[in-house]
Amino acid sequence: MSAPTSFAEFWPEYLAAHSAPATRALHFIGSSLAVICLVVFLATLDWRFLVATPIVGYGFAFVSHFTIEHNNPKTFENPLWSLWADYRMLGLWLMGRLQPELTRTARV
């Protein structure tokens, strides 16, 4: 299987790598905490929150891949698409539209 050449090709692979609900839950926690850290940094200019942003964001995600999915994070393949996909997945979940997307991409 060749590497995806577009986000549209990457997206189904990304969702397949996040098949376990617990994996997605840990991603959602990490992504939400990363946004909170970034907002707190912007409000306070306390550099520790800026440093914490990727640590909490990726920390929860990496733990989920290594302990639940037993696969490598897609971040290692394409960091920008992976970040975009992570927040797209979170947004779809918040809007209640993630399950139909999981079903749709599983058939692709």
N, C-alpha and C positions, 0 to 999 in steps of 0.2 A: 504494500500500500504506500503510495507516494504522499509526500507532505502536502497539506492543503495549500492552495495558492490564493485563496480568498477567505474572508471571514465567513461567507456563506458555506464554504466547505468545512471550515474549522468548527463552526457552531454545533453540528450534530456530533462530531467527535468529542467536543467539550462536554456536551450533555451526557454522552455515553460514559465518560470518565467520572461522572458525578451521579451515578445511578442510585446509590444508597441515600435514602432520606436523611440519615444521620450526617453524611458527608455534606449534603446541601445545607443542613442546619448549622454545622460548624462554619461553613463558608459564610452564611448569612450573619452569624455572630461576628466573625472576624471582619467582614466588610463593613458592617454597621459600626463596630468599634473603631475601625480605621477612619471612617468619615467623622466620627465624634472627635477623635484625636486631632484630625486636621482642622476641624472647626475650632476646637479649643486652642490649638496653636495660633490660628489666625486671630482669635480674640485676645490672646494673652502674649503672643510672640515668645512663649516659653519653648525653647528649642527641644526640650525633652518630649513634648507631644509630637513634634515633627519626626523625631527619631522613632517614637513608638508607633507611628502610623503604619509603616510597612511591616514592623515586627508583629503587631497584633493582627494585621490583615492577612499576612502570609502565614503566620504562626498557626492559627486555627486551621487554615486550609491545608498546610503541609501535614499537620498531625492527622487530619481526616484521610488524606491520601495514603499515608504510610500505615495507619492502623485500621482503617475501615475498608477502603477500596483496594488497598495493596497494589497501587499503581503509582506512576510518577505524575506529579502535577503538570498540567498543560503549560504552566508558566515556563517550564524548561524548553518547550518547543517554540512558543511565540509569546513573549511577555506582554506585549501590547494587546494582542487579540484576547489573551487569557484574562487580562484585567477588564477589558471591555465586556467579555462574555460573563465574567463574574457579576458585574453590576447589571448586566442585562438579565441574568438569571434571577438576581435579587429583585429587580423591578417587576419581572413577570410574576414572581411569587407574591409580591406585595399586592399586585393587581388581581391575583387569583387566576392568572392565565398560564402558570407554569406547567400544570399537568397536561393540558392539551398540547403544549409545545413539546413536552417529553414524548407524548404518544406520537405526534406528527414526525418528529425527527428520528424516532426509533424505526420508522418504516422507510426512511431515506436510505 
